[in-house]
Amino acid sequence: MGRSLIFSGNMSMRISNLHKVPSLPLQNSFSCRTVTRNFRHGCSRILSNSFKSTTRLQTKAVVSEVSDQTHYPRIGAKTTGTISPAHLLEVVELAAKTGAEVVMEAVNKPRNITYKGLTDLVTDTDKASEAAILEVVKKNFSDHLILGEEGGIIGDSSSDYLWCIDPLDGTTNFAHGYPSFAVSVGVLYRGNPAAASVVEFVGGPMCWNTRTFSATAGGGALCNGQKIHVSKTDSVERALLITGFGYEHDDAWSTNMELFKEFTDVSRGVRRLGAAAVDMCHVALGIAESYWEYRLKPWDMAAGVLVILYSFSSYFYIFL
């Protein structure tokens, strides 16, 4: 899942060459006209035959008029299989809510922090939240495959269903008491997002609260039970954008830093909140216009992707 992704409800964008931006070696070919291919257990990648895999592209995102804007087909699952959409969503929401209760219990208490990398944190709360979520999933669907950020792959590898769990998206923010983190649970059916729930923590120390985003195949996107829709803003100049930076300061990180500068120059501003699921839900809610980020993992985006897909009837997106 190593692409930079821009979601936009109404804005048209184009990529043009810019020699001053550091080039990024690409492992797969790509273009702005994309098709999806599903990998086993639901990882979706964007591919095209427009560029060869050895291409090194230097890019700049710029405002432009796109007369032949394409409306791409939804990547959401067309069906939820033998499980009804309502029942699948019910369990997804219960799992996310259960994990969020663990996080809420710990949010005003001292953190026990360990490190997966130099700056990549993990807390006891991450692990406890994932354990609580797994208990809900296993109780209801013991034969499903599960991918958790902390525990990895468990369950039946032949299952049509894959649960992608981020028990605490935005762990660094949580560790500092900074209000941009969430519990994210998404389910893929035969490789496509089928149901999702993201419980976002809002407020701040001593006044924490939550709001819940949800979506299911064939349905709309909801926040606390009310339908939501992306912003109607149709130009980058009037847009508020969001991006994110991973823990590895590699070529992708450097390239994204340049994109951050370029978009800051042509938009109303670029925010960096530090929780991918939250970022996507903010676009779905219409309080920001677009979001992009490199190096996302399946658990980072499985739920947020479905929420944003069903928050508008047509959309335009670019994979860099």
NORTAKA-V724606 format. One record per residue. N is the residue number from 1. RES is the residue in three letters. SS is DSSP state (~ for helix, > for strand, _ for the rest). D_CENTER is the distance of its C-alpha to the mean C-alpha in Angstrom with 2 decimals. Layout:
BEGIN
n: (N | N)
res: (RES | RES)
ss: (SS | SS)
d_center: (D_CENTER | D_CENTER)
END
This chain:
BEGIN
n: (1 | 2 | 3 | 4 | 5 | 6 | 7 | 8 | 9 | 10 | 11 | 12 | 13 | 14 | 15 | 16 | 17 | 18 | 19 | 20 | 21 | 22 | 23 | 24 | 25 | 26 | 27 | 28 | 29 | 30 | 31 | 32 | 33 | 34 | 35 | 36 | 37 | 38 | 39 | 40 | 41 | 42 | 43 | 44 | 45 | 46 | 47 | 48 | 49 | 50 | 51 | 52 | 53 | 54 | 55 | 56 | 57 | 58 | 59 | 60 | 61 | 62 | 63 | 64 | 65 | 66 | 67 | 68 | 69 | 70 | 71 | 72 | 73 | 74 | 75 | 76 | 77 | 78 | 79 | 80 | 81 | 82 | 83 | 84 | 85 | 86 | 87 | 88 | 89 | 90 | 91 | 92 | 93 | 94 | 95 | 96 | 97 | 98 | 99 | 100 | 101 | 102 | 103 | 104 | 105 | 106 | 107 | 108 | 109 | 110 | 111 | 112 | 113 | 114 | 115 | 116 | 117 | 118 | 119 | 120 | 121 | 122 | 123 | 124 | 125 | 126 | 127 | 128 | 129 | 130 | 131 | 132 | 133 | 134 | 135 | 136 | 137 | 138 | 139 | 140 | 141 | 142 | 143 | 144 | 145 | 146 | 147 | 148 | 149 | 150 | 151 | 152 | 153 | 154 | 155 | 156 | 157 | 158 | 159 | 160 | 161 | 162 | 163 | 164 | 165 | 166 | 167 | 168 | 169 | 170 | 171 | 172 | 173 | 174 | 175 | 176 | 177 | 178 | 179 | 180 | 181 | 182 | 183 | 184 | 185 | 186 | 187 | 188 | 189 | 190 | 191 | 192 | 193 | 194 | 195 | 196 | 197 | 198 | 199 | 200 | 201 | 202 | 203 | 204 | 205 | 206 | 207 | 208 | 209 | 210 | 211 | 212 | 213 | 214 | 215 | 216 | 217 | 218 | 219 | 220 | 221 | 222 | 223 | 224 | 225 | 226 | 227 | 228 | 229 | 230 | 231 | 232 | 233 | 234 | 235 | 236 | 237 | 238 | 239 | 240 | 241 | 242 | 243 | 244 | 245 | 246 | 247 | 248 | 249 | 250 | 251 | 252 | 253 | 254 | 255 | 256 | 257 | 258 | 259 | 260 | 261 | 262 | 263 | 264 | 265 | 266 | 267 | 268 | 269 | 270 | 271 | 272 | 273 | 274 | 275 | 276 | 277 | 278 | 279 | 280 | 281 | 282 | 283 | 284 | 285 | 286 | 287 | 288 | 289 | 290 | 291 | 292 | 293 | 294 | 295 | 296 | 297 | 298 | 299 | 300 | 301 | 302 | 303 | 304 | 305 | 306 | 307 | 308 | 309 | 310 | 311 | 312 | 313 | 314 | 315 | 316 | 317 | 318 | 319 | 320)
res: (MET | GLY | ARG | SER | LEU | ILE | PHE | SER | GLY | ASN | MET | SER | MET | ARG | ILE | SER | ASN | LEU | HIS | LYS | VAL | PRO | SER | LEU | PRO | LEU | GLN | ASN | SER | PHE | SER | CYS | ARG | THR | VAL | THR | ARG | ASN | PHE | ARG | HIS | GLY | CYS | SER | ARG | ILE | LEU | SER | ASN | SER | PHE | LYS | SER | THR | THR | ARG | LEU | GLN | THR | LYS | ALA | VAL | VAL | SER | GLU | VAL | SER | ASP | GLN | THR | HIS | TYR | PRO | ARG | ILE | GLY | ALA | LYS | THR | THR | GLY | THR | ILE | SER | PRO | ALA | HIS | LEU | LEU | GLU | VAL | VAL | GLU | LEU | ALA | ALA | LYS | THR | GLY | ALA | GLU | VAL | VAL | MET | GLU | ALA | VAL | ASN | LYS | PRO | ARG | ASN | ILE | THR | TYR | LYS | GLY | LEU | THR | ASP | LEU | VAL | THR | ASP | THR | ASP | LYS | ALA | SER | GLU | ALA | ALA | ILE | LEU | GLU | VAL | VAL | LYS | LYS | ASN | PHE | SER | ASP | HIS | LEU | ILE | LEU | GLY | GLU | GLU | GLY | GLY | ILE | ILE | GLY | ASP | SER | SER | SER | ASP | TYR | LEU | TRP | CYS | ILE | ASP | PRO | LEU | ASP | GLY | THR | THR | ASN | PHE | ALA | HIS | GLY | TYR | PRO | SER | PHE | ALA | VAL | SER | VAL | GLY | VAL | LEU | TYR | ARG | GLY | ASN | PRO | ALA | ALA | ALA | SER | VAL | VAL | GLU | PHE | VAL | GLY | GLY | PRO | MET | CYS | TRP | ASN | THR | ARG | THR | PHE | SER | ALA | THR | ALA | GLY | GLY | GLY | ALA | LEU | CYS | ASN | GLY | GLN | LYS | ILE | HIS | VAL | SER | LYS | THR | ASP | SER | VAL | GLU | ARG | ALA | LEU | LEU | ILE | THR | GLY | PHE | GLY | TYR | GLU | HIS | ASP | ASP | ALA | TRP | SER | THR | ASN | MET | GLU | LEU | PHE | LYS | GLU | PHE | THR | ASP | VAL | SER | ARG | GLY | VAL | ARG | ARG | LEU | GLY | ALA | ALA | ALA | VAL | ASP | MET | CYS | HIS | VAL | ALA | LEU | GLY | ILE | ALA | GLU | SER | TYR | TRP | GLU | TYR | ARG | LEU | LYS | PRO | TRP | ASP | MET | ALA | ALA | GLY | VAL | LEU | VAL | ILE | LEU | TYR | SER | PHE | SER | SER | TYR | PHE | TYR | ILE | PHE | LEU)
ss: (_ | _ | _ | _ | > | > | > | > | _ | _ | _ | _ | > | > | > | > | > | _ | _ | _ | _ | _ | _ | > | > | _ | _ | _ | _ | _ | _ | _ | _ | _ | > | > | > | > | _ | ~ | ~ | ~ | _ | > | > | > | > | _ | _ | _ | _ | _ | _ | _ | _ | > | > | _ | > | > | > | > | > | _ | _ | _ | _ | _ | _ | _ | _ | _ | _ | _ | _ | _ | _ | _ | _ | _ | _ | _ | _ | _ | ~ | ~ | ~ | ~ | ~ | ~ | ~ | ~ | ~ | ~ | ~ | ~ | ~ | ~ | ~ | ~ | ~ | ~ | ~ | ~ | ~ | ~ | _ | _ | _ | _ | _ | _ | > | > | > | _ | _ | _ | _ | _ | > | > | > | ~ | ~ | ~ | ~ | ~ | ~ | ~ | ~ | ~ | ~ | ~ | ~ | ~ | ~ | ~ | ~ | ~ | _ | _ | _ | _ | > | > | > | > | _ | _ | _ | > | > | > | > | _ | _ | _ | _ | _ | > | > | > | > | > | > | > | > | > | _ | ~ | ~ | ~ | ~ | ~ | ~ | _ | _ | _ | _ | > | > | > | > | > | > | > | > | > | _ | _ | > | > | > | > | > | > | > | > | > | > | > | _ | _ | _ | _ | _ | _ | > | > | > | > | > | > | > | > | _ | _ | _ | _ | > | > | > | _ | _ | > | > | _ | _ | _ | _ | _ | _ | _ | _ | ~ | ~ | ~ | _ | > | > | > | > | > | _ | _ | _ | _ | _ | _ | ~ | ~ | ~ | ~ | ~ | ~ | ~ | ~ | ~ | ~ | ~ | ~ | ~ | ~ | ~ | ~ | _ | _ | > | > | > | > | _ | _ | _ | ~ | ~ | ~ | ~ | ~ | ~ | ~ | ~ | ~ | ~ | _ | _ | _ | _ | > | > | > | > | _ | _ | _ | _ | ~ | ~ | ~ | ~ | ~ | ~ | ~ | ~ | ~ | ~ | ~ | ~ | _ | _ | _ | _ | _ | _ | > | > | > | > | _)
d_center: (10.70 | 12.42 | 11.97 | 11.25 | 9.41 | 10.92 | 10.38 | 13.73 | 15.57 | 19.02 | 19.24 | 20.76 | 20.14 | 21.81 | 21.84 | 25.25 | 26.92 | 27.45 | 29.65 | 28.96 | 25.29 | 25.07 | 24.60 | 21.93 | 23.08 | 21.12 | 21.09 | 20.66 | 21.90 | 19.94 | 20.65 | 19.55 | 20.88 | 18.64 | 18.82 | 16.64 | 18.04 | 16.93 | 17.57 | 19.09 | 17.10 | 14.25 | 12.66 | 12.52 | 13.68 | 15.04 | 18.76 | 21.81 | 25.44 | 25.79 | 25.76 | 27.07 | 25.20 | 27.51 | 26.54 | 25.80 | 24.44 | 24.75 | 22.61 | 22.51 | 20.44 | 23.10 | 23.85 | 25.73 | 27.09 | 25.79 | 28.47 | 27.17 | 23.54 | 22.20 | 20.49 | 18.43 | 18.45 | 15.62 | 13.84 | 13.71 | 16.47 | 19.86 | 21.10 | 20.36 | 23.46 | 26.14 | 24.13 | 24.13 | 20.91 | 22.32 | 23.05 | 19.78 | 17.91 | 20.62 | 20.04 | 16.24 | 16.91 | 19.77 | 17.89 | 15.25 | 18.27 | 20.30 | 17.93 | 17.71 | 21.51 | 21.79 | 19.72 | 21.79 | 24.93 | 24.21 | 22.72 | 26.17 | 27.67 | 28.13 | 25.42 | 26.35 | 24.28 | 24.35 | 22.78 | 20.95 | 21.60 | 23.35 | 20.76 | 18.16 | 19.05 | 19.19 | 21.14 | 23.14 | 20.86 | 17.85 | 20.32 | 21.97 | 18.87 | 17.86 | 21.52 | 21.66 | 18.68 | 20.26 | 23.53 | 22.31 | 20.75 | 23.87 | 26.21 | 24.95 | 23.95 | 25.77 | 25.52 | 21.74 | 19.83 | 17.43 | 15.09 | 14.72 | 13.62 | 17.18 | 19.27 | 18.04 | 19.13 | 21.69 | 23.32 | 24.64 | 23.37 | 24.98 | 23.05 | 21.37 | 18.68 | 15.95 | 14.31 | 11.22 | 11.68 | 10.47 | 13.66 | 13.13 | 9.94 | 11.84 | 15.05 | 16.90 | 16.60 | 17.83 | 20.60 | 21.79 | 21.48 | 19.25 | 17.47 | 13.74 | 12.46 | 11.48 | 11.88 | 9.17 | 10.82 | 10.11 | 13.05 | 13.68 | 17.21 | 18.81 | 15.70 | 13.96 | 11.60 | 14.35 | 13.56 | 11.01 | 11.65 | 10.14 | 13.15 | 12.96 | 16.04 | 17.95 | 21.41 | 22.57 | 25.19 | 27.73 | 26.06 | 22.71 | 21.39 | 18.29 | 16.72 | 15.01 | 12.57 | 13.12 | 13.37 | 15.36 | 16.62 | 19.14 | 18.57 | 17.15 | 14.41 | 16.00 | 16.06 | 18.89 | 20.31 | 20.58 | 19.18 | 16.93 | 16.73 | 15.33 | 17.79 | 20.87 | 21.15 | 22.02 | 22.66 | 20.99 | 24.01 | 23.20 | 19.43 | 17.46 | 14.55 | 11.82 | 11.02 | 10.64 | 13.08 | 13.22 | 16.31 | 18.15 | 20.14 | 20.66 | 21.06 | 17.40 | 17.47 | 20.71 | 19.66 | 16.68 | 19.24 | 21.38 | 18.75 | 18.18 | 21.95 | 22.27 | 19.77 | 21.33 | 24.62 | 23.93 | 21.74 | 22.35 | 20.18 | 16.98 | 15.37 | 13.80 | 12.66 | 11.38 | 8.45 | 4.83 | 4.47 | 7.71 | 7.25 | 5.57 | 8.26 | 10.75 | 10.65 | 11.18 | 13.88 | 15.55 | 16.03 | 14.33 | 14.59 | 12.00 | 9.22 | 9.30 | 9.00 | 10.84 | 10.91 | 7.47 | 8.53 | 8.15 | 7.89 | 4.99 | 2.79 | 6.18 | 6.60 | 4.36 | 5.43 | 8.77 | 9.17 | 8.90 | 10.99 | 13.61 | 13.90 | 16.06 | 18.70 | 18.30 | 15.88 | 16.01 | 13.55 | 14.50 | 13.65 | 15.76)
END
